[in-house]
Amino acid sequence: MTAMSPSAHAADQLPRNCTFEPDDWKILARFWYPVALERDVGDKPLAAMLLDEPLVVYRAGEEIVIAHDLCPHRGVPLSLGSGDGRSIACAYHGFRFGGAGRCVRIPAHPDNAIPSKMNLRTYPAIRRYGLIWTCLRPDGQWPQDADAIGDSADIPLMPHWEDVGFQQIVCPSIDIHGFAGRQMEGFLDVAHFAFVHTATFADADNPVVPSYRPVLTDKGFEVEYRSTVANYPIGRVAYGHDGFEWLRHFRTHLPFTATLTVYFPENGRLVIMNAAAPVSARLTRLFAPICRNFDTDQPVQDVYDFNRSVFEEDKAIVETQKPECLPLDPRLEAHVPADRSSIVYRRGLRDLGLSRFFIS
């Protein structure tokens, strides 16, 4: 990991071709988002993007480095280069960069001192839930100690991830051509099951939404939602299914992360994290780690496939919504009682200081 303070670069400088309103970008850049699966970060540099900021993720021994994806020499993306697990090399002139983004070799002048100007602009990197998380504008001076950085990072909690008896499953990411706020609102919505998810788990004849009430927290809000809508894949023989009342516990961590804990029969628990990383105002990369304490002997690929199918159903809706942005003024759309989570979510984003519209 590496340390960075806002003074390490021009804090008010927006990314090239930024798709967000400037004030919105500055607010959103203070939060933590995943940018890669830990298992995908190998010897080769990995390209990523967050809030229109191009990033390169690479390994330097035991350290994972996240840096601005441009070589400071002549501006070529470092993600086009090569790596050996200890450092990466620019594809243009072979400049090599190692831990903490430091330039460690200039092939044209191997015996010369390396100026600090050749070091990369780096961002903090935290490993959690099988993902690599970062923040583009962390507040205050970051401590040098990696453990202290981890303690300071406001990364959402995932229930049961480290509990005995729970299996951890890190699903492949999904790209959605829409705004992260729209995707998040869909994840929190409980009224669309009988219309969007009937090919995966829901019942077209069970559209009624029982009353529920969001409870505010210091990070967002929580909702406990009880219904007879099951959470088994369609066609599967489900134990304890008949007459079972399903509890879904949503925990929202503003702006774009939430967890859903589903209470299964026989004390089964399924936890899904919905971490919507805003690549831009028009593109969202969805990360969805899962943990569960049942069916732990089943093929992980089956979980990948089912999870993908559910999110693909949501993706098809989100990519068609208009306006593409998420309207935060409640007067701009109609609402019904089933929308309580949506209303509280939008109010929470508005309270962060975000604009009435996210422009996309």
C-alpha positions in Angstrom: 0.0 0.0 0.0 1.1 3.6 -0.4 0.2 6.8 1.3 -1.1 9.9 -0.3 -2.3 13.3 0.9 -4.5 15.7 -1.0 -1.4 18.0 -1.4 0.3 15.2 -3.4 -1.3 16.6 -6.5 -3.7 19.4 -7.6 -6.7 18.5 -5.4 -9.1 20.6 -7.4 -8.0 19.2 -10.8 -10.7 17.2 -12.5 -10.1 14.3 -14.8 -9.8 15.0 -18.5 -13.3 14.8 -20.1 -15.0 14.5 -16.7 -18.6 13.5 -17.1 -19.7 14.8 -13.7 -20.6 18.2 -12.5 -17.4 19.6 -10.8 -18.9 19.9 -7.4 -20.5 16.5 -7.5 -17.1 14.9 -8.6 -15.3 16.5 -5.6 -17.9 15.1 -3.2 -18.0 11.6 -4.7 -14.1 11.4 -4.9 -14.0 11.5 -1.0 -15.6 8.0 -0.8 -14.1 4.5 -1.2 -14.9 2.2 -4.2 -13.6 -1.1 -5.5 -11.6 -0.9 -8.7 -10.5 -4.5 -9.2 -10.8 -8.1 -8.0 -7.7 -9.0 -6.0 -7.3 -12.2 -8.0 -7.2 -10.2 -11.3 -4.1 -8.3 -10.2 -1.2 -10.3 -11.4 2.2 -9.5 -12.9 0.8 -7.4 -15.8 -0.4 -3.9 -15.0 -4.2 -3.8 -14.9 -6.2 -0.8 -16.3 -9.1 0.6 -14.3 -11.1 3.8 -14.2 -12.9 5.5 -11.4 -14.9 8.7 -11.6 -13.3 9.3 -15.1 -9.8 9.0 -13.5 -7.7 6.4 -15.4 -5.8 4.1 -13.0 -3.3 1.4 -13.2 -3.2 -1.4 -10.6 -0.1 -3.6 -10.2 1.8 -5.8 -7.8 5.1 -4.8 -6.3 5.9 -7.8 -4.2 3.4 -8.1 -1.4 2.2 -4.5 -2.1 -0.6 -3.6 -4.5 -0.1 -0.2 -6.0 -2.8 2.0 -7.5 -1.6 5.0 -9.6 -2.6 7.4 -12.2 -2.4 5.5 -15.5 0.1 7.8 -17.3 3.9 7.6 -17.4 5.2 11.0 -16.1 7.9 10.9 -18.8 5.8 11.1 -22.0 2.2 10.4 -21.0 1.8 6.9 -22.3 -0.7 4.7 -20.3 1.3 2.4 -18.0 -1.4 -0.3 -18.4 0.0 -0.8 -21.9 3.3 -1.9 -20.5 4.6 -5.1 -18.9 5.3 -6.3 -15.3 7.2 -8.9 -13.4 5.3 -8.9 -10.1 7.8 -6.5 -8.5 7.5 -3.6 -10.8 6.0 -2.4 -14.1 7.6 -0.9 -17.2 6.3 1.7 -19.6 5.8 0.4 -23.1 7.4 3.6 -24.7 10.8 4.0 -23.0 10.9 1.2 -20.5 10.8 3.4 -17.4 10.2 1.0 -14.5 8.1 1.7 -11.4 7.9 -0.3 -8.2 6.6 0.0 -4.7 4.7 3.2 -3.7 4.8 4.2 -7.4 8.5 5.1 -7.3 10.5 5.2 -10.5 13.3 2.6 -9.9 15.0 2.5 -13.3 15.4 4.6 -16.5 17.0 2.3 -19.0 18.5 5.2 -21.1 20.4 6.5 -18.1 20.9 3.5 -15.7 23.6 5.2 -13.6 22.0 8.6 -13.2 20.0 9.6 -10.1 16.2 9.4 -10.6 14.4 12.7 -10.0 11.3 12.5 -7.7 9.3 14.1 -10.5 9.4 10.6 -12.2 7.4 9.0 -9.4 3.8 8.2 -10.0 0.8 9.9 -8.5 -0.6 7.1 -6.3 -3.8 6.4 -4.3 -4.4 4.2 -1.2 -5.1 0.6 -1.9 -7.1 -1.6 0.6 -7.8 -5.3 0.1 -11.2 -6.3 1.4 -13.8 -8.9 0.5 -11.6 -10.1 -2.4 -11.6 -6.6 -3.9 -9.1 -3.7 -4.2 -10.6 -0.5 -2.9 -9.4 3.1 -3.3 -10.3 6.7 -2.7 -9.3 9.5 -5.1 -9.5 12.3 -2.5 -8.9 11.0 1.0 -9.3 13.6 3.6 -6.3 14.6 5.6 -2.7 13.2 5.7 -2.7 9.5 5.2 -0.6 7.5 7.7 2.4 5.6 6.3 1.6 2.4 8.2 -0.5 0.1 6.0 -2.6 -1.2 8.9 -3.4 2.3 10.1 -4.6 3.1 6.5 -6.9 0.1 6.6 -8.3 1.2 10.0 -9.0 4.7 8.6 -10.7 3.7 5.4 -14.4 4.1 5.4 -15.1 0.9 3.5 -18.6 -0.6 4.0 -19.0 -3.6 6.4 -20.1 -6.9 5.0 -22.0 -9.1 7.5 -20.7 -12.7 8.1 -17.7 -12.4 5.7 -15.3 -13.6 8.3 -17.6 -15.8 10.3 -16.9 -19.5 10.8 -18.9 -21.7 8.5 -19.4 -19.0 5.8 -18.1 -19.5 2.3 -16.6 -16.4 0.5 -17.4 -16.1 -3.2 -16.1 -13.2 -5.2 -18.1 -12.9 -8.4 -16.8 -11.5 -11.6 -17.6 -7.8 -12.1 -20.4 -6.6 -14.4 -20.3 -3.5 -16.5 -23.6 -1.5 -16.7 -24.0 1.3 -19.2 -25.8 3.6 -16.7 -25.3 5.7 -13.7 -24.3 4.1 -10.3 -27.2 5.8 -8.5 -29.7 4.2 -10.8 -28.2 0.7 -10.4 -28.1 1.2 -6.6 -31.7 2.2 -6.5 -32.7 -0.9 -8.4 -30.8 -3.1 -6.0 -32.7 -1.6 -3.1 -36.1 -1.8 -4.9 -38.4 -4.6 -3.7 -41.4 -3.9 -6.0 -39.7 -5.1 -9.3 -39.2 -8.7 -8.4 -42.4 -10.0 -9.9 -41.8 -8.2 -13.2 -38.0 -8.3 -13.7 -36.8 -11.5 -12.0 -39.3 -14.1 -12.9 -36.8 -16.0 -15.0 -34.4 -16.3 -12.0 -36.1 -16.4 -8.6 -39.3 -14.4 -8.3 -43.0 -15.2 -8.7 -45.1 -13.3 -11.3 -48.2 -14.0 -9.2 -46.8 -12.4 -6.0 -46.3 -8.7 -6.7 -47.6 -7.3 -3.4 -45.1 -5.3 -1.4 -45.8 -5.5 2.4 -45.3 -2.4 4.4 -41.7 -1.6 5.5 -39.9 1.4 7.0 -36.3 2.5 6.5 -34.3 3.3 9.6 -31.6 6.0 9.2 -28.0 5.2 10.2 -24.8 7.2 10.3 -23.8 5.8 6.9 -27.2 5.7 5.2 -30.1 3.6 6.2 -31.3 0.0 6.9 -34.5 -1.8 5.9 -35.9 -5.1 7.0 -38.4 -6.4 4.5 -40.5 -9.5 5.1 -42.4 -11.3 2.3 -43.3 -14.7 0.9 -41.1 -14.1 -2.2 -38.5 -16.9 -2.1 -34.8 -16.5 -3.0 -34.2 -19.9 -4.6 -33.4 -20.3 -8.3 -36.5 -21.1 -10.3 -36.8 -24.9 -10.7 -34.8 -25.8 -7.7 -36.3 -28.0 -5.1 -36.2 -25.8 -2.0 -36.1 -27.1 1.5 -38.4 -25.5 4.0 -40.0 -23.4 1.3 -43.8 -23.7 1.8 -45.2 -21.0 4.0 -41.8 -19.6 4.9 -41.6 -15.9 5.6 -38.4 -14.5 4.0 -36.5 -11.7 5.7 -34.3 -9.4 3.6 -32.2 -7.0 5.5 -30.7 -4.2 3.4 -27.9 -2.0 4.8 -27.0 1.0 2.7 -23.7 2.8 2.8 -23.9 6.0 0.8 -23.3 6.8 -1.9 -23.2 3.6 -3.9 -22.8 0.5 -1.8 -25.3 -1.7 0.0 -25.5 -5.2 1.4 -28.4 -7.6 1.4 -28.7 -10.3 4.0 -31.3 -13.0 3.1 -32.5 -15.2 5.9 -33.1 -18.7 4.5 -34.8 -21.7 6.1 -32.9 -23.7 8.7 -30.8 -20.7 9.8 -29.3 -20.3 6.3 -27.8 -16.8 5.5 -26.9 -15.4 2.2 -25.1 -12.0 2.0 -24.7 -10.1 -1.2 -22.7 -6.8 -1.4 -23.7 -4.4 -4.2 -20.7 -2.2 -4.7 -21.4 0.1 -7.7 -18.2 1.8 -8.7 -18.8 4.8 -10.9 -16.4 4.5 -13.8 -18.1 7.6 -15.2 -21.5 9.2 -15.0 -22.5 6.9 -17.9 -20.8 3.6 -16.9 -20.9 1.6 -13.7 -18.7 -1.4 -12.8 -20.6 -3.6 -10.3 -18.7 -5.7 -7.8 -20.7 -8.3 -5.9 -18.9 -10.4 -3.3 -21.1 -13.1 -1.7 -20.9 -15.2 1.5 -23.2 -17.9 2.6 -23.4 -20.7 5.2 -25.3 -23.3 3.1 -24.6 -25.2 -0.1 -20.9 -24.7 0.5 -20.1 -27.9 -1.4 -21.8 -26.7 -4.6 -19.8 -25.5 -7.7 -18.8 -21.8 -7.4 -19.4 -21.4 -11.1 -23.2 -22.0 -10.4 -23.2 -19.1 -8.1 -21.4 -16.9 -10.6 -23.9 -17.9 -13.3 -27.0 -17.3 -11.2 -25.7 -14.0 -9.8 -24.9 -12.9 -13.3 -28.4 -13.7 -14.5 -30.1 -11.7 -11.8 -27.9 -8.7 -12.3 -28.3 -8.9 -16.1 -32.1 -8.7 -15.6 -31.5 -5.5 -13.6 -28.9 -4.2 -16.1 -31.5 -4.4 -19.0 -33.8 -2.0 -17.1 -31.1 0.4 -15.8 -29.7 0.9 -19.2 -33.0 2.1 -20.6 -34.1 4.5 -17.8 -34.7 8.1 -18.5 -33.3 10.5 -17.5 -30.0 8.6 -17.4 -29.1 10.5 -14.3 -30.9 10.0 -10.9 -33.3 12.9 -10.2 -32.9 14.0 -6.6 -35.8 16.4 -6.5 -38.7 14.3 -5.3 -41.1 16.4 -7.4 -39.7 15.2 -10.7 -41.1 11.7 -10.6 -44.2 9.9 -9.1 -43.9 7.8 -6.0 -45.8 5.0 -4.2 -45.4 3.5 -0.7 -43.2 0.7 -2.1 -40.7 3.4 -3.0 -39.7 4.3 0.6 -36.2 3.0 0.2 -35.8 4.9 -3.1 -37.0 8.1 -1.5 -34.7 7.8 1.5 -31.8 6.9 -0.7 -32.3 9.9 -2.9 -32.6 12.1 0.1 -29.4 10.7 1.5 -27.5 11.6 -1.7 -29.0 15.1 -1.6 -27.9 15.5 2.0 -24.3 14.7 0.9 -24.5 17.9 -1.0 -24.9 16.4 -4.4 -26.7 18.4 -7.1 -30.4 18.1 -8.0 -29.4 16.0 -11.0 -26.4 13.9 -11.8 -25.6 15.0 -15.3 -24.8 12.2 -17.7 
